[in-house]
């Protein structure tokens, strides 16, 4: 994070939006802005977009919610209660006195983005072009933040029910006084996200000049992903193609790392560590990152509680170099986990904003769904050629190319291989649960007991939507809760 500090320039401007949810206010959306300086110049609002809180999402709950996870009683029993509840997919994860970072962290970002959107048009000293570019970045950032929130606290998108499914309050201003908040519908939130992105894209920088700042390619990738989560694949594919085209003009390197060389002596990820795995690049140095966002992965490195289950380990081919990010033994031990389970070595900070590997996988999915099998296979095999050592293991198997559904299942398995124990799977579980091509999905967690037995926890459909934290409901008695 020291590299970020030099970029953020906090000594130049004390960010007005270093925020915290107030525990004594009546509304969970009443936020106390801190700092002594008030933004007024256009340049001040530009600096607000360099706020570290916009890059760091202080939650890793999505990792433990994903179904590639298993655990052992030895380590599970000593984990915090909230983590045990999350693994069991219980209705309420936190006690009434606890904050939920997956709730509070995005709200801090929303305050920042809304402040910029409301005030930068009247700011001093900037041209209209500069103001519009800053405004566009804030709108696209707000859209990405709402996408996180609606995919936590709203039901998975179904066109027939989205207009009536409870979503999340839509905040358009940085207002700390208003108490009259209501939950917009899932449809209204998605419409809000799309409107923000559509209005932002034409005004965003055409090139990626810094990974923490929004670009046209990044926003196109986000809007494509939004459409994919809505099942609008024909609208997503042109946006993904446009994003790849725009990346060609990037002023910073954007490319897939070839693990065959990156993991070798002298490569980008070398030297590695037996404790934390390969030396994965930091946020602003990752050349696969188009929009740099990250969260601290509690279960990446020094934690033996959340493990990659055997069925997921077996998805990897023998020479898949992505396995080098995992260990088959507990921290500081040499005896392997039972049942072929593995723990993630690193990186400790998961990068999950807009990533080049995901763009390839999203485009492969869209092509497969739109009956362009060869196009989907080409994207898959290009990614796999940068991840797998043995040439014979790179091609997509003939069995996966047999029909559209088989190819789509292979795409989803490739997403698991690429992002195992990094939280991506949770969002895929949500959207696939309402996908007519993936009916009768069953999700479970296995806890391996010290006596040799197992306890199986099965995910109920209503638990695909997180309940609002109890602390939030206590401060907002009229706020309707999820089932």
Secondary structure as UniProt FT lines:
FT   HELIX           2..8
FT   TURN            9..12
FT   TURN            16..17
FT   TURN            28..29
FT   HELIX           42..48
FT   TURN            49..50
FT   HELIX           52..55
FT   HELIX           61..65
FT   TURN            67..68
FT   STRAND          69..72
FT   HELIX           73..76
FT   TURN            77..78
FT   HELIX           81..87
FT   TURN            88..89
FT   TURN            96..97
FT   HELIX           101..119
FT   HELIX           120..122
FT   HELIX           128..153
FT   HELIX           159..162
FT   TURN            163..164
FT   HELIX           186..201
FT   TURN            202..203
FT   TURN            211..212
FT   HELIX           216..229
FT   TURN            230..231
FT   HELIX           233..247
FT   TURN            248..249
FT   HELIX           259..262
FT   TURN            265..266
FT   TURN            268..269
FT   TURN            274..276
FT   HELIX           283..285
FT   TURN            287..288
FT   STRAND          289..291
FT   STRAND          294..296
FT   TURN            298..299
FT   STRAND          307..308
FT   HELIX           310..313
FT   TURN            314..315
FT   TURN            318..319
FT   HELIX           321..325
FT   STRAND          326..327
FT   TURN            331..332
FT   HELIX           338..340
FT   STRAND          342..344
FT   STRAND          349..351
FT   STRAND          354..355
FT   HELIX           356..369
FT   TURN            370..371
FT   HELIX           373..385
FT   TURN            386..387
FT   HELIX           391..393
FT   TURN            398..401
FT   HELIX           404..419
FT   TURN            420..423
FT   HELIX           424..432
FT   TURN            433..434
FT   TURN            436..437
FT   STRAND          444..448
FT   TURN            450..451
FT   STRAND          454..458
FT   HELIX           461..464
FT   HELIX           470..475
FT   TURN            477..478
//
